[in-house]
Amino acid sequence: MALLLPGIMHAKKILCRSVSGLAKSVPKGYFAVYTGKDQKKRFVVPISYLNEPSFQELLSKAEEEFGFDHPMGGLTIPCREDVFINIISRLNAF
């Protein structure tokens, strides 16, 4: 166990360095999402949306199209901006 700890700490430092610029612009409890067909627009949404079936469907589409390689550096959802806003509006109504 003691031998694994340095490796874990090194991985944690790399992860913190890679997201340090993004963490400043996204409040705690939220995450950035990019959506839109031609020009991607950035939305910051609460992590509670991850439990919602309609948002999970969007995540499945993102996984099918991009896998885990998101070119924008954040989560990219392959849908039109107006469709995404409609889904988010319905989630905000609850």
C-alpha positions as CSV (number, residue, x, y, z in Angstrom):
1,M,0.0,0.0,0.0
2,A,2.8,2.4,0.8
3,L,4.3,1.9,-2.6
4,L,1.1,2.9,-4.4
5,L,0.7,6.2,-2.5
6,P,3.4,8.1,-4.3
7,G,1.9,7.1,-7.7
8,I,-1.6,8.2,-6.5
9,M,-0.2,11.6,-5.3
10,H,1.6,12.1,-8.6
11,A,-1.6,11.4,-10.6
12,K,-3.5,13.8,-8.3
13,K,-1.0,16.6,-9.0
14,I,-1.2,16.1,-12.7
15,L,-5.0,16.1,-12.6
16,C,-5.1,19.2,-10.5
17,R,-2.7,21.0,-12.8
18,S,-4.7,20.1,-15.9
19,V,-8.0,21.4,-14.5
20,S,-6.8,24.3,-12.4
21,G,-7.6,26.8,-15.2
22,L,-11.1,25.4,-15.6
23,A,-11.9,25.2,-11.9
24,K,-11.6,28.9,-11.5
25,S,-14.4,29.6,-13.9
26,V,-16.8,26.9,-12.8
27,P,-18.4,27.2,-9.3
28,K,-18.3,24.3,-6.9
29,G,-21.2,21.9,-7.6
30,Y,-21.4,22.8,-11.3
31,F,-19.7,21.6,-14.5
32,A,-19.2,23.1,-17.9
33,V,-21.0,21.7,-21.0
34,Y,-20.5,22.7,-24.6
35,T,-23.3,22.3,-27.1
36,G,-24.4,23.5,-30.5
37,K,-23.9,22.2,-34.0
38,D,-21.8,24.9,-35.8
39,Q,-20.5,27.0,-33.0
40,K,-20.2,25.5,-29.5
41,K,-21.7,27.5,-26.7
42,R,-20.6,27.0,-23.1
43,F,-23.2,26.4,-20.3
44,V,-22.5,25.9,-16.6
45,V,-25.0,23.5,-15.1
46,P,-25.5,22.0,-11.6
47,I,-24.1,18.5,-11.0
48,S,-27.6,17.5,-9.8
49,Y,-28.6,17.3,-13.5
50,L,-26.5,14.1,-13.8
51,N,-29.3,12.3,-12.0
52,E,-32.0,13.4,-14.4
53,P,-33.1,10.9,-17.1
54,S,-33.3,13.5,-19.9
55,F,-29.8,14.7,-19.1
56,Q,-28.5,11.1,-18.9
57,E,-29.9,10.6,-22.4
58,L,-27.8,13.6,-23.6
59,L,-24.7,12.1,-21.9
60,S,-25.3,8.8,-23.8
61,K,-25.4,10.7,-27.1
62,A,-22.1,12.4,-26.1
63,E,-20.5,9.1,-25.3
64,E,-21.6,7.6,-28.6
65,E,-20.2,10.5,-30.6
66,F,-17.1,11.5,-28.7
67,G,-16.3,8.7,-26.3
68,F,-14.1,10.2,-23.6
69,D,-12.2,12.5,-26.0
70,H,-13.9,15.9,-25.8
71,P,-12.1,18.4,-28.0
72,M,-13.4,21.5,-26.2
73,G,-11.8,20.4,-22.9
74,G,-15.2,20.0,-21.2
75,L,-18.1,17.9,-21.8
76,T,-19.4,18.3,-25.4
77,I,-23.0,17.3,-26.0
78,P,-24.0,16.8,-29.7
79,C,-27.3,18.6,-29.9
80,R,-28.6,22.0,-31.1
81,E,-28.4,24.8,-28.6
82,D,-32.2,25.4,-28.6
83,V,-32.8,21.7,-27.8
84,F,-30.3,21.8,-24.9
85,I,-31.9,25.1,-23.5
86,N,-35.4,23.4,-23.7
87,I,-34.2,20.4,-21.7
88,I,-32.4,22.6,-19.1
89,S,-35.5,24.8,-18.8
90,R,-37.7,21.8,-18.0
91,L,-35.1,20.6,-15.4
92,N,-35.1,24.1,-13.8
93,A,-38.9,24.0,-13.5
94,F,-38.7,21.3,-10.9
